[in-house]
Amino acid sequence: MNLEDDLRFALRRVEAPVDFAATFRKPPSSGRSYYATAAAVALLALIPIGIQEYRERRQGETAKEELKLAMHVASGKLQHTRELMRKNQ
């Protein structure tokens, strides 16, 4: 046999078994596997939400710390300015 004959043989049309479509349409054998699959899908849908909430909370905490630092620096500069004004009076 040559390559073309081998390919024809490998790609020939073969009839599907009679119950081929039924195997894909039948419900799961047990209800437990259905509920386990549903729970897994629900969990996978909730993970990105949790990750987003975590990121937003962390971003808020970072912004809070930056604001505290800015307030501290501004307070120090204001105090310095007040001291200079007192000395000039």
C-alpha positions as CSV (number, residue, x, y, z in Angstrom):
1,M,0.0,0.0,0.0
2,N,1.1,3.5,-0.7
3,L,0.5,6.7,1.2
4,E,-2.7,7.6,-0.7
5,D,-4.2,4.2,-0.1
6,D,-3.3,4.4,3.6
7,L,-4.9,7.8,3.8
8,R,-8.1,6.7,2.0
9,F,-8.3,3.7,4.4
10,A,-7.8,5.9,7.5
11,L,-10.2,8.6,6.4
12,R,-12.9,6.2,5.0
13,R,-16.5,6.8,6.2
14,V,-17.6,4.5,8.9
15,E,-21.2,4.2,10.2
16,A,-21.7,5.2,13.8
17,P,-23.2,2.7,16.2
18,V,-26.9,2.7,16.6
19,D,-26.9,4.0,20.2
20,F,-24.2,6.6,19.5
21,A,-26.4,9.7,19.9
22,A,-28.2,8.2,22.9
23,T,-25.0,8.0,24.9
24,F,-24.7,11.8,24.7
25,R,-28.3,12.6,25.5
26,K,-28.9,10.4,28.5
27,P,-28.8,12.1,31.9
28,P,-26.0,11.4,34.3
29,S,-26.3,8.1,36.1
30,S,-26.5,9.6,39.5
31,G,-27.9,12.8,40.9
32,R,-24.8,13.3,43.0
33,S,-22.5,13.8,40.0
34,Y,-25.0,16.4,38.6
35,Y,-25.0,18.3,41.9
36,A,-21.2,18.1,42.2
37,T,-20.8,19.5,38.7
38,A,-23.3,22.3,39.4
39,A,-21.4,23.1,42.7
40,A,-18.1,23.2,40.8
41,V,-19.5,25.5,38.2
42,A,-20.9,27.8,40.8
43,L,-17.7,27.9,42.7
44,L,-15.7,28.7,39.5
45,A,-18.1,31.5,38.8
46,L,-17.6,33.0,42.3
47,I,-13.8,32.9,42.3
48,P,-13.3,35.9,40.0
49,I,-15.8,37.9,42.1
50,G,-13.8,37.1,45.2
51,I,-10.5,38.0,43.5
52,Q,-12.0,41.4,42.3
53,E,-13.3,42.2,45.8
54,Y,-9.8,41.4,47.3
55,R,-8.1,43.7,44.8
56,E,-10.5,46.5,45.4
57,R,-10.1,46.2,49.2
58,R,-6.3,46.1,48.9
59,Q,-6.4,49.1,46.6
60,G,-8.6,51.0,49.1
61,E,-6.2,50.1,51.9
62,T,-3.3,51.4,49.9
63,A,-5.1,54.6,49.1
64,K,-5.9,55.0,52.8
65,E,-2.2,54.6,53.8
66,E,-1.2,57.1,51.1
67,L,-3.7,59.6,52.3
68,K,-2.5,59.2,55.9
69,L,1.1,59.9,54.8
70,A,0.0,62.9,52.8
71,M,-1.9,64.3,55.8
72,H,1.1,63.7,58.0
73,V,3.4,65.5,55.5
74,A,0.9,68.4,55.1
75,S,0.5,68.7,58.9
76,G,4.3,68.9,59.4
77,K,4.6,71.6,56.7
78,L,1.7,73.5,58.3
79,Q,3.3,73.3,61.7
80,H,6.6,74.5,60.3
81,T,4.8,77.5,58.6
82,R,3.0,78.3,61.9
83,E,6.4,78.4,63.7
84,L,7.9,80.7,61.1
85,M,4.9,83.0,61.4
86,R,5.2,83.1,65.2
87,K,8.9,84.0,64.9
88,N,8.2,86.9,62.5
89,Q,5.6,88.5,64.7
